[in-house]
Amino acid sequence: MARLTIDSIRKEYDRTVAVEDVSLTVDDGEILGLLGPSGCGKTTTLRTVAGFETPTDGHVRFDDEDMTHVPPENRNIGLVFQTYALFDNMTVRDNVAFGLKMRGLDQSERRERADELLRLLGIEALANRNPQTLSGGQQQRVGLARALAIEPRVLLLDEPMTGLDAKLKRRLRREVGELLADLGVTALYVTHDQAEAMAMCDRIAVMNDGHVEQVGTPEDVYERPANEFVANFVGTANVFSGTVVDGSLELGFTSIPVDGDSPDGPTTVVARPEAFSVDRTGDVEATILDCTYQGESVRATASLSDETRVTLRLPGSQFSPDDEVALTFDAASLHLTESDRLHPGEIGASERGG
Ligand code: ATP
């Protein structure tokens, strides 16, 4: 497969700037996620790579070849969309073999290649079925098999799991993620679901309002978010303002020793819900405000003595609203960043995405 380079892309529609100065590289065999809220420019970026849109400025390259003005049909890309767009008048096998027919392979080669992909995706038993008779998850696999059959230089996936139930999504994430990694597929994976991006992608580009806020591994964007937008979009974040003085982080409501590498001065701190342990005794007094049972854990909001609100993750239902508790901060789980990179607004937490 190819290395994909998106170089300083800008796309304007009339007066709307959909994408501005987006530069990304997807290495050969890498899956890069485009993650962000509705309208942030994910699909526009993907459509520019596919050739359905011509950028107002900037370039798209596959390896060293400039593809910016190459028509979509000559780019050798595989496409998987949220609507599977399978041909209902053909069997599953013929759907998968369709692109190969267009490329002039003879019938036995087409059949062999289609059956190989159906086997790889675990759906060889469906080869003679009509796509209309398949479940959403089965159709999704057929769509992926069809996209991969042509051995694309780059695979583009746009919200491919939308519409599938939560359990099937989890299974497909694992299976499809492993398959794409085994096949060494270079892929751009558009989603607004952070759990999906974290599970499927080697790296994630977090987009907001037409530009890229941060590119990094799932661990980077979760544990070391570049700014408050990323901290809040990728999971739940508590964002505090503080000051580091002589190896101690002063947060107003508590002081926490931090490692010697943290420079003195104002700082902004991102603390994930799991960065606190909650007990009857501990460092910082708090009152539980509400608890939401989430199956594997309980999400709680608590108020500190100065009214700061924090979002916590509790292992079980041991606390109830109005309980007086105490929080202990796990200093190693706090992410400190320079104040000018993070701009805490209302302190608290927000949750978006999956
Ligand atoms: P979603 O998750 O909702 O699909 P997205 O992140 O993929 O959103 P885009 O579809 O890339 O976002 O849209 C980015 C911006 O560009 C939006 O403000 C959108 O309204 C605008 N836009 C997209 N396509 C067009 C178009 N053909 N004409 C005018 N504006 C457009």
Boltz pocket constraint, residues with backbone or C-beta under 6 A from the ligand:
constraints:
  - pocket:
      binder: B
      contacts: [[A, 13], [A, 14], [A, 16], [A, 17], [A, 18], [A, 19], [A, 36], [A, 37], [A, 38], [A, 39], [A, 40], [A, 41], [A, 42], [A, 43], [A, 44], [A, 45], [A, 192]]
      max_distance: 6.0
